[in-house]
Amino acid sequence: MRILIVGNMGYVGPAVSAQLKKACPQSVLHGFDNAYFAHCLTGVACLPERVLDAQFFGDVRAFSDGLLAGYDAVVQLAAISNDPMGDRFQDVTLDINQNATVALAQAASAAGVKHFVFASSCSIYGVAEGGPRRETDPLNPVTTYAQSKIGAEKALEQIDGAMTITCLRFATACGMSDRLRLDLVLNDFVASAMVTGKLSVLSDGTPWRPLIDTHDMARAVEWAVSRSPDNGGRYLVVNVGSDERNYQVHQIAEAVAKALPGTEISINTNSAVDSRSYQVDFGLYKSLAPNHQPQVTLEDSISHLKSGLAGMGFEDSEFRNSSLIRLKVLESHMASGRLNRSLVWRCEEGGYNL
Ligand SMILES: NC(=O)c1ccc[n+]([C@@H]2O[C@H](COP(=O)([O-])OP(=O)(O)OC[C@H]3O[C@@H](n4cnc5c(N)ncnc54)[C@H](O)[C@@H]3O)[C@@H](O)[C@H]2O)c1
């Protein structure tokens, strides 16, 4: 099997590459990425891309269709990948996460690719009262990021042909990675507890936030790259996570404090209630992918983060201004003139319409 992983050099990509290599050692694995965060390695002795057979660099907005010939599967991870970045770069977010994703899938279908896997997000449920959300329940996006994921899902559904399309609506990611990010709720709590002995909940603690470890995201991708259309249909949208890992934010904080005794939790009762809160029903994923169910517990994710951060010699109490925060990395590229305001590398300007 020949697999192209687009957006492989971020937080989730290294786990996806490693999982595909482990599960399908005979496969040919290629990566394609714009390398915004390529330098943000965390505690590794060798490049995670070393497991790939080739790494291509480029912008998915200017993808050359000819590159798709001969692949059996395309995994689309490339995105402006969280709410703060989506708010800061709204047009770019829609362009990359939605328009480029759809163009990539159309080109893949035309090139005879058999499987297209899209990294969507449960954040499209936004604010959801009344119990766990199923795939068919109404969506309530509250951010540009969420809107871009919905727009992509809807357009992917319109693509004709034989290509199997799987939209994986991931729970909020967490856990250690070769390119760790600390702009995620669990990761932020663990980092903060380790360096300051405190963690601060920026809401009243009641919002619901399902979690999934990056390693379990990777196992879901492995399932999706060879999913039969008989198992879920040619086009499938599925929530990916587990019912047991629907947490309220205060529960996540308490689990971190338990693993790091002495941690002081401050609940910010003055802050506006977090606008996102959703429980998610993962029953469909359980029935379709019984052998690829999440395995990493919350305690495991915390423990991996603790040992990973310790191994990095992590002691930066100002980490929210560091390269462990994706938005800060993009802003630093822009401030130094490396990226323009459309997040195009200056050295590539003019390659396509800005
Ligand atoms: N982290 C989460 O909580 C989470 C949850 C649900 C879904 N997802 C989705 O999973 C995917 C991977 O997430 P992540 O956390 O690894 O994100 P990330 O931001 O760490 O990595 C995204 C990668 O995409 C690349 N990229 C961005 N724009 C590109 C472009 N124009 N051309 C080529 N490459 C480009 C970046 O260089 C980066 O390597 C994303 O689509 C994200 O929306 C993530």
The ligand as an SDF file (V2000), in Angstrom:
LIG
                    3D

 44 48  0  0  0  0  0  0  0  0999 V2000
   -4.8180   18.4500   18.2100 N   0  0  0  0  0  0  0  0  0  0  0  0
   -6.1300   18.3000   18.3740 C   0  0  0  0  0  0  0  0  0  0  0  0
   -6.7140   18.4900   19.4490 O   0  0  0  0  0  0  0  0  0  0  0  0
   -6.9830   17.8450   17.2420 C   0  0  0  0  0  0  0  0  0  0  0  0
   -8.2360   17.3970   17.5260 C   0  0  0  0  0  0  0  0  0  0  0  0
   -9.0470   17.0750   16.4930 C   0  0  0  0  0  0  0  0  0  0  0  0
   -8.5780   17.1600   15.1970 C   0  0  0  0  0  0  0  0  0  0  0  0
   -7.3310   17.5970   14.9440 N   0  0  0  0  0  0  0  0  0  0  0  0
   -6.8800   17.7150   13.5680 C   0  0  0  0  0  0  0  0  0  0  0  0
   -5.8230   16.7880   13.3530 O   0  0  0  0  0  0  0  0  0  0  0  0
   -4.9260   17.3460   12.4010 C   0  0  0  0  0  0  0  0  0  0  0  0
   -3.5230   17.3360   12.9560 C   0  0  0  0  0  0  0  0  0  0  0  0
   -3.5140   18.1150   14.1420 O   0  0  0  0  0  0  0  0  0  0  0  0
   -2.1550   18.5500   14.8280 P   0  0  0  0  0  0  0  0  0  0  0  0
   -2.4810   18.7610   16.2400 O   0  0  0  0  0  0  0  0  0  0  0  0
   -1.0640   17.6420   14.4450 O   0  0  0  0  0  0  0  0  0  0  0  0
   -1.9210   19.9720   14.1330 O   0  0  0  0  0  0  0  0  0  0  0  0
   -0.5320   20.7520   13.9980 P   0  0  0  0  0  0  0  0  0  0  0  0
   -0.8580   22.1820   13.8540 O   0  0  0  0  0  0  0  0  0  0  0  0
    0.3940   20.3620   15.0680 O   0  0  0  0  0  0  0  0  0  0  0  0
    0.0470   20.1960   12.6290 O   0  0  0  0  0  0  0  0  0  0  0  0
   -0.5440   20.5260   11.4100 C   0  0  0  0  0  0  0  0  0  0  0  0
    0.4930   20.3090   10.3320 C   0  0  0  0  0  0  0  0  0  0  0  0
   -0.0740   20.7720    9.1030 O   0  0  0  0  0  0  0  0  0  0  0  0
    0.9130   21.5200    8.4140 C   0  0  0  0  0  0  0  0  0  0  0  0
    0.2790   22.4960    7.5610 N   0  0  0  0  0  0  0  0  0  0  0  0
   -0.5150   23.5240    7.9390 C   0  0  0  0  0  0  0  0  0  0  0  0
   -0.8600   24.2480    6.8780 N   0  0  0  0  0  0  0  0  0  0  0  0
   -0.2900   23.6590    5.8070 C   0  0  0  0  0  0  0  0  0  0  0  0
   -0.2760   23.9620    4.4290 C   0  0  0  0  0  0  0  0  0  0  0  0
   -0.9000   25.0330    3.9480 N   0  0  0  0  0  0  0  0  0  0  0  0
    0.3870   23.1340    3.5930 N   0  0  0  0  0  0  0  0  0  0  0  0
    1.0480   22.0520    4.0630 C   0  0  0  0  0  0  0  0  0  0  0  0
    1.0970   21.7240    5.3800 N   0  0  0  0  0  0  0  0  0  0  0  0
    0.4270   22.5380    6.2350 C   0  0  0  0  0  0  0  0  0  0  0  0
    1.7430   22.1740    9.5050 C   0  0  0  0  0  0  0  0  0  0  0  0
    3.0420   22.5430    9.0270 O   0  0  0  0  0  0  0  0  0  0  0  0
    1.7750   21.0910   10.5530 C   0  0  0  0  0  0  0  0  0  0  0  0
    2.8900   20.2540   10.3980 O   0  0  0  0  0  0  0  0  0  0  0  0
   -5.4370   18.7420   12.0790 C   0  0  0  0  0  0  0  0  0  0  0  0
   -6.2200   18.6860   10.9020 O   0  0  0  0  0  0  0  0  0  0  0  0
   -6.3060   19.0750   13.2490 C   0  0  0  0  0  0  0  0  0  0  0  0
   -7.3090   20.0130   12.9160 O   0  0  0  0  0  0  0  0  0  0  0  0
   -6.4960   17.9080   15.9380 C   0  0  0  0  0  0  0  0  0  0  0  0
  1  2  1  0
  2  3  2  0
  2  4  1  0
  4  5  1  0
  4 44  2  0
  5  6  2  0
  6  7  1  0
  7  8  2  0
  8  9  1  0
  8 44  1  0
  9 10  1  0
  9 42  1  0
 10 11  1  0
 11 12  1  0
 11 40  1  0
 12 13  1  0
 13 14  1  0
 14 15  2  0
 14 16  1  0
 14 17  1  0
 17 18  1  0
 18 19  2  0
 18 20  1  0
 18 21  1  0
 21 22  1  0
 22 23  1  0
 23 24  1  0
 23 38  1  0
 24 25  1  0
 25 26  1  0
 25 36  1  0
 26 27  1  0
 26 35  1  0
 27 28  2  0
 28 29  1  0
 29 30  1  0
 29 35  2  0
 30 31  1  0
 30 32  2  0
 32 33  1  0
 33 34  2  0
 34 35  1  0
 36 37  1  0
 36 38  1  0
 38 39  1  0
 40 41  1  0
 40 42  1  0
 42 43  1  0
M  CHG  2   8   1  16  -1
M  END
$$$$
